[in-house]
Amino acid sequence: MKYYNEQFIKYQVKRKHMFDNLKDNLAKSIQKIKGQATLTEKNISDAMRDVRVALLEADVALPVIKSFIEQVKTRAIGEDVLTSLKPDQVLIKIVKEELTDTLGSSVQTLNMSTQPPAVFLMAGLQGAGKTTSTAKLAKYLIERERKKVMVVSVDVYRPSAIEQLQTVADQVGAEFFPSSVISDPKTIAQSAIAAAKKGFFDVLIVDTAGRLAVDEGMMQEIKGLQQTINPIETLFVVDAMTGQDAANTAKAFSEVLDLTGVILTKVDGDARGGAALSVRSIVGQPIKFMGVGEKMEALEPFHPDRIASSILGMGDVLSLVEEIERKVDKTKAERLAKKVKKGQRFSLIDFREQLMQMQNMGGMSSMMDKLPGMGNLPENVANQVNDKSTDKMIAIINSMTKKERKFPQTIKGSRKRRIAVGSGNEIQDVTRMLKQFNQMQKMMKKFSGKGMMKMMSRLSGGKTPGGMPPGGMPF
């Protein structure tokens, strides 16, 4: 048990996020301008040479790299440096704006301006994640857009594909239209549209068959299907981990189909980011969503400006705020805020609840990625910011008895040993967790009664605030 816990933790620590490598390399490239008195053709060319290498290592398509470098150099050479800005700050500003433009300028929403149901056609290679993305998109539309959604599979080649879609549709609360391998894809789709109209559904998502490679037969079949059902959205689903190949595949599909957007999957497993930087430019259509994990809720709208900020180490605070709003259990947060304000004891149960809330948001490392300046942390500090300690602490608390959670001061010698063995940790891990809990408990006391008002008063410059933010502390 302990061995498997350690292996899982090692995986979590090693796993990198999209653009991690590019982020590091771009920072080193732009750092060379730091300390320069002004932007010149030479120092810009030197920096851009390194940026080009960084983009190549990120597996960005060559035409995209060439266009990007030329745009940045054209804008940067002769750029007036304001007295309030340093040359490296000016270059970062230009690079951010060009990255944003390369990624698609602004967030692109789904087009639903049609007589219901709005039909969405999902296209892509086998293994790209079409069926999972169909379910994720359905969940997104149901929960965030309040739409009534039906899904159907026209993959008549794999019975397991139809069964898989039915399973995930049930998970996300979407209506599943039954289909069979003995039917024709066009007939299935037309029947599903008729059923969606009859059932007053807002959206029908059509999951199509994939292949292991682009072939003429598949392309003609899906082209005929598109012409028959005339979807308002044809979304190309592509695996981000295939890098530059993703852009090439996207180009092949865009030459046959009238694509309206892209869904980039497995973004959480791609540390390079070449697909994201290449696909939009090559296809000429925006990336509308990205899959950021295996869970059904792990589908996010693609915000080019936020992604560009993240690449340059500026964080993504807006996404963090939205995530807190969406994922934090407001009832539990309100209950804890009231409890703390009344001066009631902050317990190990409360502590575990806060750790689980953080875990629900993707963990500490995910949150830190969205905060500005985190890329500048010393490596030894950054390596400690992972979800290893959170997982450990939850496991330790879970291994305690109800009495121990209520009275942690009773946890001594033999109890510590039993909890350590039960959670797959060492005795010193239990001691460390209890110490962190005690520190958290002391901090919570400062928020009770008048202590809260004094602290809020200091934060607001001496003025007594009107009250706490809704829900109090989110975690």
Order of alpha helices (4+ residues) and beta strands (2+ residues): alpha-alpha-alpha-alpha-alpha-beta-alpha-beta-alpha-beta-alpha-beta-alpha-beta-alpha-beta-alpha-beta-beta-alpha-alpha-alpha-alpha-alpha-alpha-alpha-alpha-alpha-alpha-alpha
